[in-house]
Amino acid sequence: MAKQFDTIEDAHRRFIEDQHIYFVGTAAESGRVNVSPKGMDSLRILGPNRVLWLNLTGSGNETAAHLARVDRMTLMWCSFTTRPLILRIYGTARTVHPRDPAWDELYASFPPDIGARQIYDVSVEMVQTSCGYAVPFFEAPRQRETLTKWAEDKGEDGIRAYWAEKNQTTIDGFDTGIFDDA
């Protein structure tokens, strides 16, 4: 039932744009595999083999540390509505921090967010679709405002203090590079 493609086709793009949630998977050469749900207005398809996603400040920072060690990434979307489908993008990714020269150009693709922490620039190697017949129906009545409000309440200095406290190393002790020199 699974089909593989070399690029993101128009039908794939439409499917991705219709979803309210996606999942990101990364792993270093050792330690734990990280799978995180993502939402909000945080993803852009720039072409048939390129995707950007804006990573907002959160409780961990596993993805940045994993990519510093092994640049593999998988993105996955599931349809929770009428047409059952799972779509995965397999590729490699680079981390772009606010201090990096490419930040301003890439960040301009997204709405401003005080909690913006990194952008992941994904080179797509393969797209795979599969049936999704076992994925249940769910409704997404609205987006949560909790993360945005939390970041706004902290302010820029509070966000940086949070990064220093919670986002410098992973649960496996890997450095996330959040404060590395440019």
VOPAGU-2260 file (C-alpha; in pm, 1 decimal, decimal comma):
REM VOPAGU-2260
SITE   aa  ch    i         X         Y         Z
SITE  MET   A    0       0,0       0,0       0,0
SITE  ALA   A    1     290,4     237,7      59,9
SITE  LYS   A    2     415,2     445,9    -232,6
SITE  GLN   A    3     743,1     634,2    -256,4
SITE  PHE   A    4     814,6     955,6    -443,8
SITE  ASP   A    5    1133,3    1153,9    -510,0
SITE  THR   A    6     964,9    1490,9    -454,5
SITE  ILE   A    7     674,8    1661,2    -281,7
SITE  GLU   A    8     403,2    1658,5    -547,4
SITE  ASP   A    9     113,0    1903,8    -564,4
SITE  ALA   A   10    -126,3    1651,3    -405,5
SITE  HIS   A   11     121,0    1599,7    -119,0
SITE  ARG   A   12     150,4    1974,8     -65,2
SITE  ARG   A   13    -227,9    2014,7     -50,7
SITE  PHE   A   14    -255,5    1727,2     196,3
SITE  ILE   A   15      17,7    1873,4     420,3
SITE  GLU   A   16    -139,2    2219,8     412,1
SITE  ASP   A   17    -475,0    2073,7     520,6
SITE  GLN   A   18    -335,6    1910,3     836,8
SITE  HIS   A   19    -341,5    2075,9    1180,4
SITE  ILE   A   20     -59,2    1871,0    1332,3
SITE  TYR   A   21     259,1    1701,9    1217,2
SITE  PHE   A   22     526,6    1498,0    1390,0
SITE  VAL   A   23     905,0    1530,9    1375,1
SITE  GLY   A   24    1143,8    1244,0    1441,7
SITE  THR   A   25    1521,1    1264,0    1496,2
SITE  ALA   A   26    1789,0    1051,9    1662,6
SITE  ALA   A   27    2157,6    1082,4    1738,6
SITE  GLU   A   28    2387,9     786,0    1688,5
SITE  SER   A   29    2303,7     675,1    2042,1
SITE  GLY   A   30    2052,8     765,8    2306,9
SITE  ARG   A   31    1682,7     815,3    2268,6
SITE  VAL   A   32    1480,8     868,0    1952,0
SITE  ASN   A   33    1279,5    1188,7    1973,7
SITE  VAL   A   34     932,7    1225,0    1821,9
SITE  SER   A   35     756,3    1557,5    1875,9
SITE  PRO   A   36     414,1    1686,2    1771,8
SITE  LYS   A   37     413,4    2024,9    1600,9
SITE  GLY   A   38     142,0    2269,2    1507,0
SITE  MET   A   39      73,2    2639,5    1476,3
SITE  ASP   A   40     186,0    2824,5    1163,7
SITE  SER   A   41     531,1    2669,0    1169,4
SITE  LEU   A   42     588,2    2490,8     837,8
SITE  ARG   A   43     665,7    2606,0     484,4
SITE  ILE   A   44     717,0    2400,5     170,1
SITE  LEU   A   45     970,4    2593,5     -37,6
SITE  GLY   A   46     989,0    2351,0    -328,5
SITE  PRO   A   47     962,1    1987,5    -431,2
SITE  ASN   A   48    1261,3    1892,5    -215,6
SITE  ARG   A   49    1276,5    2160,3      53,1
SITE  VAL   A   50    1078,0    2222,7     370,6
SITE  LEU   A   51    1131,1    2474,1     651,3
SITE  TRP   A   52     987,0    2444,9     997,5
SITE  LEU   A   53    1011,5    2703,1    1268,5
SITE  ASN   A   54    1092,2    2555,2    1607,1
SITE  LEU   A   55     947,4    2745,5    1898,7
SITE  THR   A   56    1082,9    2739,4    2253,5
SITE  GLY   A   57     963,4    2435,8    2443,6
SITE  SER   A   58    1050,2    2211,7    2731,9
SITE  GLY   A   59    1329,6    2032,9    2546,6
SITE  ASN   A   60    1560,4    2093,7    2253,9
SITE  GLU   A   61    1632,7    1740,3    2135,6
SITE  THR   A   62    1609,0    1809,1    1762,3
SITE  ALA   A   63    1891,8    2065,3    1752,5
SITE  ALA   A   64    2129,5    1835,9    1940,1
SITE  HIS   A   65    2040,7    1532,2    1730,6
SITE  LEU   A   66    2095,8    1722,3    1405,4
SITE  ALA   A   67    2434,9    1844,9    1525,8
SITE  ARG   A   68    2535,8    1477,9    1549,8
SITE  VAL   A   69    2330,0    1305,9    1277,0
SITE  ASP   A   70    2142,8    1518,0    1023,9
SITE  ARG   A   71    1853,7    1276,2     953,0
SITE  MET   A   72    1494,9    1390,1    1002,6
SITE  THR   A   73    1151,3    1245,7     936,7
SITE  LEU   A   74     833,5    1454,7     922,1
SITE  MET   A   75     495,8    1280,7     935,7
SITE  TRP   A   76     134,4    1390,3     882,7
SITE  CYS   A   77    -179,1    1182,0     945,0
SITE  SER   A   78    -524,2    1252,6     817,7
SITE  PHE   A   79    -774,9    1253,7    1101,8
SITE  THR   A   80   -1060,4    1344,6     869,1
SITE  THR   A   81   -1240,2    1178,7     579,1
SITE  ARG   A   82    -955,6    1045,0     361,6
SITE  PRO   A   83    -725,4     804,2     547,7
SITE  LEU   A   84    -362,9     881,1     462,2
SITE  ILE   A   85     -21,8     899,0     627,7
SITE  LEU   A   86     252,2    1100,3     458,6
SITE  ARG   A   87     616,7    1093,4     563,1
SITE  ILE   A   88     905,5    1304,6     440,8
SITE  TYR   A   89    1250,7    1157,1     489,3
SITE  GLY   A   90    1556,6    1373,3     454,4
SITE  THR   A   91    1842,2    1559,5     609,2
SITE  ALA   A   92    1821,0    1891,2     788,1
SITE  ARG   A   93    2038,0    2173,8     906,2
SITE  THR   A   94    1972,3    2389,1    1207,6
SITE  VAL   A   95    1957,3    2765,8    1160,6
SITE  HIS   A   96    1978,9    2975,0    1479,3
SITE  PRO   A   97    1884,1    3344,6    1514,5
SITE  ARG   A   98    2257,1    3424,5    1522,5
SITE  ASP   A   99    2319,8    3259,7    1180,9
SITE  PRO   A  100    2345,7    3465,0     857,6
SITE  ALA   A  101    2058,1    3270,0     694,0
SITE  TRP   A  102    1816,5    3340,2     981,9
SITE  ASP   A  103    1663,2    3669,1     865,0
SITE  GLU   A  104    1584,3    3544,3     515,0
SITE  LEU   A  105    1432,3    3215,1     636,0
SITE  TYR   A  106    1251,0    3365,8     935,1
SITE  ALA   A  107    1078,6    3613,7     701,7
SITE  SER   A  108     872,3    3314,4     580,4
SITE  PHE   A  109     695,4    3292,3     917,0
SITE  PRO   A  110     487,7    3521,3    1136,3
SITE  PRO   A  111     701,1    3679,1    1411,3
SITE  ASP   A  112     707,9    3482,8    1736,6
SITE  ILE   A  113     904,3    3582,7    2045,8
SITE  GLY   A  114     964,1    3213,6    2118,7
SITE  ALA   A  115    1133,1    3139,8    1783,9
SITE  ARG   A  116    1434,9    2924,5    1867,2
SITE  GLN   A  117    1557,2    2757,5    1547,9
SITE  ILE   A  118    1455,7    2696,1    1190,3
SITE  TYR   A  119    1513,9    2352,7    1042,0
SITE  ASP   A  120    1592,3    2355,7     672,1
SITE  VAL   A  121    1500,6    2009,6     545,0
SITE  SER   A  122    1631,9    1859,5     221,7
SITE  VAL   A  123    1373,1    1604,8     112,8
SITE  GLU   A  124    1515,1    1273,7     -10,1
SITE  MET   A  125    1193,3    1071,1     -22,0
SITE  VAL   A  126     819,8    1115,4      29,1
SITE  GLN   A  127     617,0     811,9     129,9
SITE  THR   A  128     242,2     774,3     152,6
SITE  SER   A  129      58,2     488,7     321,4
SITE  CYS   A  130    -302,5     402,6     394,7
SITE  GLY   A  131    -371,5     537,0     743,3
SITE  TYR   A  132    -670,1     302,9     777,3
SITE  ALA   A  133    -611,6     255,7    1152,5
SITE  VAL   A  134    -580,7     628,6    1230,7
SITE  PRO   A  135    -895,3     740,4    1415,5
SITE  PHE   A  136   -1110,0    1041,1    1334,4
SITE  PHE   A  137   -1036,2    1355,5    1536,1
SITE  GLU   A  138   -1151,4    1713,0    1518,4
SITE  ALA   A  139    -926,9    2016,7    1556,6
SITE  PRO   A  140   -1165,6    2291,4    1667,4
SITE  ARG   A  141    -896,5    2554,0    1727,3
SITE  GLN   A  142    -527,8    2618,3    1787,9
SITE  ARG   A  143    -395,3    2648,2    2141,9
SITE  GLU   A  144    -271,4    2994,1    2238,5
SITE  THR   A  145     -85,6    2865,2    2544,1
SITE  LEU   A  146     268,4    2858,8    2399,5
SITE  THR   A  147     236,6    3202,7    2241,8
SITE  LYS   A  148     102,3    3355,5    2564,0
SITE  TRP   A  149     371,3    3179,4    2772,1
SITE  ALA   A  150     649,1    3321,1    2548,5
SITE  GLU   A  151     499,1    3671,0    2542,5
SITE  ASP   A  152     468,7    3669,6    2923,9
SITE  LYS   A  153     834,4    3564,8    2959,5
SITE  GLY   A  154     962,5    3829,0    2717,7
SITE  GLU   A  155    1292,4    3814,5    2531,8
SITE  ASP   A  156    1511,9    3806,3    2844,8
SITE  GLY   A  157    1290,7    3545,2    3006,6
SITE  ILE   A  158    1308,4    3324,6    2696,8
SITE  ARG   A  159    1689,4    3341,3    2693,6
SITE  ALA   A  160    1696,9    3258,6    3065,7
SITE  TYR   A  161    1468,5    2961,1    2996,1
SITE  TRP   A  162    1701,5    2845,5    2717,7
SITE  ALA   A  163    1993,9    2865,8    2962,0
SITE  GLU   A  164    1805,9    2661,0    3220,0
SITE  LYS   A  165    1619,0    2406,7    3006,1
SITE  ASN   A  166    1744,0    2402,5    2645,7
SITE  GLN   A  167    2125,0    2366,0    2652,3
SITE  THR   A  168    2141,2    1986,4    2675,6
SITE  THR   A  169    1916,6    1697,3    2582,0
SITE  ILE   A  170    1783,6    1424,8    2808,5
SITE  ASP   A  171    2087,6    1221,5    2694,5
SITE  GLY   A  172    2329,2    1504,9    2780,3
SITE  PHE   A  173    2400,1    1616,3    2422,2
SITE  ASP   A  174    2479,4    1986,0    2363,4
SITE  THR   A  175    2202,9    2163,4    2169,8
SITE  GLY   A  176    2420,3    2452,2    2046,8
SITE  ILE   A  177    2163,2    2708,2    2159,8
SITE  PHE   A  178    2433,2    2951,6    2279,0
SITE  ASP   A  179    2728,6    2852,6    2058,3
SITE  ASP   A  180    2923,1    3132,5    1893,0
SITE  ALA   A  181    2837,1    3205,6    1530,2
